């Protein structure tokens, strides 16, 4: 079995690494790019994830793809930091690079007690295709890793493999997130994930993994019950009132609708998934965020709200997902993956793939007033 070289790149802690650079504003565009196609030595950037640290620093993660926009090949997990809620961003740093292999699918979680940032990621050989991994004919398989930072993302601990704790034998492709994970009111860290079974075509399902020791060790949580004819996969999780969890999932073969499932035992078991007819989706990743605003829990959701990947939209539910009757169209053009973060009691931040020509043009950030989601 070939193990990755783990050529781990540490972010520098000198004045140069903290220099703030202005936002990129391409001509004729309303997009404020954090990562732009062809910049910083990468051909393409995809798969955004974002969190705010305990001290208020924004950490924007992405996959830096060296040779194109495909999901395989030479891919690094990269980061930019903002000290002013997304107005300006630091220069790029590399969180994890392993020669020409694939390092990606970031799921950051902030420990509210210590401020430590836990980051879950996945790895595969750059010359192993998704199809061969799922067929069981690849040179290696998809693996799961962990790192953490205790200084607001300036530097990161060496990566640690946790595959055997969170992935079953017989699973091929595996994805953490991609998007932020959560820490529940009871203290449990939960990361949304999905898998595909080896030799079963695209058969697989959404699930979660969890940690009860602030992200040091991880275990496999509940798998969403199977519904014939649909394939729930990339997922996002939020905590509702009373400790109830909501898992919202991208689904193939489901008439452009997303599905949700709930858990009342901290993610150990999940309900039979149900359709979300108010959440139109082009079969794409989305992001869920619960936030206490003015003393009440409000639930936010972002995705390209169309049957094709365009029209990046934030929707708001004030009744824990029963109705999604408020919205704000962030960008009415080509758009893809996204992640939400609470900036304050009045604003939500969105890190999202978008472009004037195509959604892989870059990853942009926008601060949205909650009052404008209506």
N, C-alpha and C positions, 0 to 999 in steps of 0.2 A: 504493500500500500504506500503510495507516494504522499508524503506530507508536505505542506507548503513551506517555503523557506522562511516565511514571516520576516521579510526585510522591513522592519517596522520603522516608520519615519516619525521622529519626534519634532513637535513644533518648537521653533526657537523662542527663547524668552529674552530677546533683546529689543532694543528700541525700534529696530527696523521692522520686526514682525508685528508690531502694534501700530504701525503707521496707518493712518486712515486715508483711504482713497475715495474719490467721488463716485457717485453712481454713474453707470454707463447709460447714456440716452441716445439710442440709434436714431438717425434722421427719420422723421415722419412717424415715430412710434411713441405710444404713451407708456411703454414698458420701462420700468426701472430694473435693469438687470443686476443680479448678484453674480451669476455665472453666465457667460456669453459664449456661444459656439465659436470655436477657433481661438479662444483666449487662454492664457496661462499655460500654454503648451499642450492643450487638449483639443481634440477634434470636436467633441460633443460633451455636454453635461446633461445628465438626466437624474431622476429619482430623488426629489427634494425631501428633506425632513428638517424640522425646526423646533427648538425649545428656547425658553427663557430661563437663565440660571437664577439661583436664589438671590444673587446680587444685581440682577437686571440686565446681564449681557445676553444678547441674542446669538445663538449658534445655528448657522445654516449649513447643513450637510448636503452632499450630492455625490453622485458617481462621476468621476472624471474619466471619460472614455477616450483612450489615446487614438484609436484608428477608425472611428466611425461611431454611429449611434446604436449599433447592435448590442444585444444583451450579453454576448460572450466576448472573449478576447482580453486584451490588456486594459483593465479597469482599476482605477484607484479610488479609495474613499477619501473625499476632500472636504475642507471646511473653510468657511469665512465667519468672522465674528463682528458684531456691531455693538458699540458702546452707547449708541444714541437711538435706540429702538428702531433701527433700520434705515436711518437717514443716510449713513455712510457705513462702509464695510472695510475690514482689514484686507490685506493681501491674502492670497490663498495659501493654506497649509495642507499638507498631506497627513491624514490620520493613519492610513494603512495602505502600503503598497507591497506587492509580492511579485516582483519580476514581471512577467507577462501574463500573470494569472488574474482572475476576476475577484475583486474585493468590493462588496457593495451591500445594498439593501439596508441602509441605516435605520435603526430604531433607538433614538435617544430617550432617556428617562432621567429626570432630575429628582434626587432624594431631597425632600423638603426639610429633613432634619439636619443633614450634614452639608448639603449643597453639592455633593458629589454627582457628577454626570456619568451615568452608566450608558454604554453604547453597545447594542447588539448588531451583528453583521453576519453576512454569509460569504462563502468562498467556494470557487471551483477552479479547476485548471482552465487556463485560457483557451486551450485547444480541445476542450470537451464541449460539445454542443448540447443544448437542452434536450434535443431528441435522443441523443445517445445516452445521456444520463438517465432519462426515463425508460429507455429500452434495456438498460442494464449492460450496455456494451461500451461504456465510457472507460477511460483509463483510471479515473477516480470518481468521486461523487460530489454532491453538494454538501458543504460542511457549515457549521454554525460556530461563531466566535464572539468573544466578549472583550471589551476594554473599558477603561474608566478614566476620568480626569477629576482631580481635586483642586484645580486652579482655573476654573471657568473655560476649559478647553484650550489653554495655552500649551499644555503637554499632556500626553496620554500614556497609560501603562502598557507594557507589552501585551499583545493579544493572547488570549487563552481559549483553547478549543473546548466547547461544551456539547458537541454533537451527540455523544452517547447518552446524555441526560435528557435531550429534548427531541430526538429524532428516532422513529421506530425503524427497525430492520424492514426492508421491503419498500421504503420510501426513497424516491429518486430526487427529483427537483424539490427544493425547499426554499421558502422565502420568509424572512423576517420582515414584517410590515409590508411595504415600506411607509413609514410615517412615525410620529412620536408614539411612545408607549405611555402608560400611566402608573401612578402610585395611588392606590386606593386610600380612603380615609382610615382604613384599618392598618395601612402600611405595606400591603402587598404590592410589588411591582408586577405589572402584566404587559406582555408584548404580544400583539396580534401577529399571526403567522399563517402559512398555508403550505401544503405539500401535494405532490403527485406520486401515485404508486408506480413502482417499476413494472413495466410490461403490461400496463392497463390502459394504454392510450393516454387520455388526459384526465383519467379518473383520480380524484383527490378531494381535498376539502380544507376549509378554514379551521383553525384551532388557535389556542393561546399557549404560551409558556409563562411561568411565574417564578418569582423569587420572594421568599419571606425573610431574607437576611440582607436587605438593601442592595441586592444585585450581585452578591458574591457567588452564590450558587443558584442554579436554575433547574426547574423540573417541567415536564410535559403536563399541561393542563388538559382541559376538556376539548374534544373534537365535536364540531357541529354535526348533528345527525344528518344522514344522507337523505336527499330528496331526489327521486328518480328523474333523470333527464336534465338536471342542472349541475353546475360545477362551481360552487362558491370557492373563491380563492383569496386574492389580496383583500385584507380586512383592516378595520380600524375600530378601536374600542374606546368607550367612555363610561364613567361611573354616573349613575343616576341617584336619586334620593333613596335613602335606606340601604345603601350599599349594592343595589342592583346594578348589573353590568349590561351594557348594550354593545353588541358586535355587529357592525355594518359591513356588508361584503359585496365585492364585485362578483358578478355571476355571468358565466357563458350560457348561451341558449336559453335566455329568459326574457325575451321580448323587450330588451333594453331597460329592464328594471333591476334594481338592487334588492338584496334580501337582508333581513336582520334576524338576530337570535339573542336571547337574553339568558342571564345566569343570576341565580340568587345565592350561590355558594362560592363566590370568589373566583369563578371561572373553571371550577372543577367539572361541572356539567353544564350543558347548553340546551335550550329549548329547540324544538323543531323550527327551522327557519321559515320566515314568512315574507311575502312580497312587500316591497315599499313602493306602491304605485305613484306616490308623490315625488319620488326621487328618480327621474328619468336619467339614464346613464348610457354612454356609448360603449360599454364593456371596458371600463377604465378604473384605475385606482381612485379612491376618494379619501377624505379626512373628516373625522368626527372629533368634536371638542366640547366638553361640558365646562361651564364657567359660572361662578356665582357673581351675578350682576345686580347691584342694588338690593342685596339680601335674598335674591331668588335664583334658582338654578335655571340656566338657559343653555340650550343645546344648539351648536353650530355644525354645519356640514358643508364641505366644499367638493366640487367636481365639475367637469365640463357637462353642464346640464342640457344635453342634446343627444341626438342619436348618432352624431359623429363627434370627434374630438375637437370641440370648439365651445365658446360661450362659458368661460370660467365664472362660476357663480357661488356665492355664499348664501346658504339658506339658514333660517333661524326658527327654532321651535321653542315655545314657551311652556309646552305641556309634555316635555320629555319624549318627543318624537311622535306623538299621536297626530299632530298636524304640523306641516312645514309650510306655513302660509305667509312667511316673510322672506324676502330675498334681496340681494344686491348683485347685479351683474358686474363683476370686476373687470372683465376683458371680453369683448364680443368679437373674438377672432380665434384662430387656431390655439388650442390649449389642451394640456394633458394632465399629468400627475400634480398633486398639490399637498400642502400640509398647513394646518392652522395652529396659531399660538395666541394666547391672551396677552395683550400688551399692557392693559390697564382696565379700570372699571368702565372705560368709555370706548376703547378701541380693540379691534382684533387684527392680527397680522396674518397675511397669507403669502407663503412661498410657493410659486407655481410655475410649471412649464408653459411657455407661450411664445408666440412670434407672429410677426406680420405675415410672413410667408408660410411658416409651418411651426408646429408647437415645439419642435426640437431646436429652435433658434436660440433658446436660452432659458434660464430660470430667473424669474423676476420676483420682487417683493412689493407688497402694497399694504399699507395701514388703512383699515376701513373703520369708520365711525359706526358703532353699533346702532346709533340713531338712524343711520342711513340704510340699515337692513330693514326694509318695511314693505 
